Amino acid sequence: MIRIRINTTDTDVFNEVFLEKAYDLGFLNLYPRTIIDGGANVGYTSIFFTITYPQAQIFAVEPEESNFQILLRNVKYYRNIIPIHAALWHREEELQILDTGAGKWAFQTVKSTKVKKLGKVNALTVDRLIDLGKIDAIDIFKIDIEGAEKELFSVNYEKWLEKTNVIIIELHDRFRDGCTKELNNATKSYKFNREERKDLIILFKTVKKPRPK
């Protein structure tokens, strides 16, 4: 049973993931083994991925506590989904959770803020996640982290970007100017193809793996 909080943006996320199929990557003919769901919210995208790719191990990373508690309940019966309460960032440090006022899907992680904050969370680098998960390659990396992509792609991305085959990302220049610039600068040397789908950008290397017989 999937839990949806009434009168929250959970309904919008559910519709985007399951009805609009925003994260459907069928055109790539992938057979992924490892997926990172960065900004997992309450777990809908992780569940969509595990239904689509039951062979994959999925790391669902969510920083905000109330979202994470619903995530835990939503994915508890999916053994291949690993929930992680942390914020993806370019270095390991303590961050603050910021409520932008845009709903449950728009909490930000920032290094410091003078406005009202909701608490603290530990930052996790992608390289550290690779080490902890013993990950050889990131077959799909979904990134919806409300502006923190600017920091994620600013430094310390070379090792994990080399291992990444597909990125599906929503950029948030409206929250933090420079997100698009940092993404483009970081990925330009890695021979990604590019497609756009509404608010999402899909970057993929030319690897169309046939399904094993």
Number of C-alpha atoms within 10 A of each C-alpha: 7 13 14 16 11 8 8 13 16 20 13 10 21 20 14 15 19 15 9 11 13 17 18 13 15 9 7 15 12 18 19 21 17 21 25 24 27 25 27 27 29 31 28 24 24 31 23 17 24 20 12 14 17 16 14 19 21 26 21 28 28 26 28 29 17 12 20 22 15 18 26 18 14 19 22 13 10 14 10 18 23 18 21 19 21 24 29 25 25 21 16 14 13 16 21 21 22 22 19 16 9 10 12 18 23 20 23 21 29 20 12 12 12 6 9 10 17 13 13 19 20 16 22 21 20 22 18 13 17 17 11 9 13 9 17 13 17 20 20 25 22 22 23 21 29 22 24 24 26 23 20 22 22 18 13 17 17 14 11 18 20 13 14 21 20 26 22 23 21 21 24 19 15 10 14 15 13 17 23 18 13 17 18 11 11 18 16 10 10 14 11 17 12 13 11 11 11 7 10 18 16 19 21 21 15 12 11 12 11 10 9 5 3
